[in-house]
Amino acid sequence: MPKQGAAKEAESIRTGDPIIVTVKRLGINGEGVGYYKRKAVFIPGALPGEVIKATVTKVEPTFLTAAIRQIEKRSPYRRQPECPVYEQCGGCQLQHFSYEGQLKAKEELVREAFNRYLGEEVPIRPIKGMDHPWSYRNKAQLQVGTEGGRLLTGLYSAGTRKLVDISGCPIQHPEINKTIRTVREILERLNIPAYHERTRRGVIRTIVARISFATDEVQLTLVTAGDELPQRDRLVTAIRQELPKVTSVAQNVNRGRTPLVFGDITRTLWGSERMEETLGDVRFSLSPRAFFQLNPAQTVHLYNYVREAAALTGDELVIDAYCGTGTIGLWLAPFAREVRGIEAVPEAVEDARSNARLSGLDNAGFYAGEAERLLPEWVRQGIRPDVVVVDPPRTGCDRKLLQAIAQAKPRRLVYVSCNPSTLAKDCKVLAGAGFRIEWVQPVDMFPQTSHVECIVLLKWKRASD
């Protein structure tokens, strides 16, 4: 059919039309992806290999979205979700997919991203999954609301302001679920109200609980809409009596109309200001707002792959861009001559320095600033890194940083990413600048969700090993 005719046929598709689609792969958000009249079709809940009778819900110039009416051919990997509120919550996207199927699909997601941007096959290793892909999250941040006069703790259902109770979430550590449920019961008993955004009245916005996998202790933070916390002493006493694993109770004040969980003010109501955690031999001291990986078990595997890619002998200068609280840099420091971490958030830099002192690593220094500015400055000063590690946000590396890395010409570049699309796009730029991809290692950091982490080893083409 001529292109003009195909375009007219595609334009004739309307919202509400029935279509039949064979699902080819998983999308970046966990939806099934197929094609209908040369347009990509995104179908939430559909799995690779399924034939779906669907209804068009949205028509765009280059793609369609559709809803499942009937599954004509089912995937052998389809299963019943374990969570009773899975479809309402939206926090997970793949509980209806067996874990074996999830791993296959995520591996294919990475492969498809590199094929799309680089136009060639790259060496992709088998994905590293979990032996037990449940109860792995060490932290929960649950909104507090009311329903039928009772307090509710959960997440907002996608695209709505309806709060879904997930205090029994199967991917959270059981102690986190217990802590959230018990604190909610204590708040109800003491008549401490939830905050309501519409009326701007009430107190408690969010309950945040984090458990240390090293010590089994729990750090609890109550996010309030103002300074006032009614019956504070009775609240803390009840928490101490009913939750013996809680060793820290803090209040964070967030007065703004904002989707951000935390405000700028945090005060300790009782117990330790920080929680101790370890990864391997590296020790961390975490304030309530400090970032830490949500899946410590898989983080160890992730960082060991980074260490493998860095191939340190003890003589190298390592620069860790986007270093956050220093976790990757501190993981590598015992094997390097020097580690320099760069991070734009000053509070994270202070945490990184504190963690270095705690672990006795005096060869790791951390600097506040933008990596795309500091790295070129160091190169101009004659400081040439042997290894550069980047772990950017989902949007990928700043283009200026990619240019700075190419200028620095490190022997090895280790790229850690949580977004295969921006990873592949950046790798195309780096390949054009003189790097070659040695291998890609996917790691399943968040089972039951559509997210997949990757480590990529790139070598400077003119470097000798």
Secondary structure, DSSP 4 states (H G I P E B T S, - for coil): --HHHHHHHHHT--TT-EEEEEEEEE-TTS-EEEEETTEEEEETT--TT-EEEEEEEEE-SSEEEEEEEEEEE--TTB---SSTTHHHH-S-S-TTB-HHHHHHHHHHHHHHHHHHHHSS---BPPPB--SS-SS-B-EEEEEEEEETTEEEEEEEPTTS--EEE-TT-TTB-HHHHHHHHHHHHHHHHTT-PBPBTTTTB-SEEEEEEEE-TTT--EEEEEEESSS--TTHHHHHHHHHHH-TTEEEEEEEE--SSSS-S--SEEEEEEE-SSEEEEETTEEEEE-TT----S-HHHHHHHHHHHHHHHT--S--EEEEET-TTSHHHHHHGGGSSEEEEEES-HHHHHHHHHHHHHTT-TTEEEEES-HHHHHHHHHHTT---SEEEE---TT---HHHHHHHHHH--SEEEEEES-HHHHHHHHHHHHHHTEEEEEEEEE-SSTTSS--EEEEEEEETT---
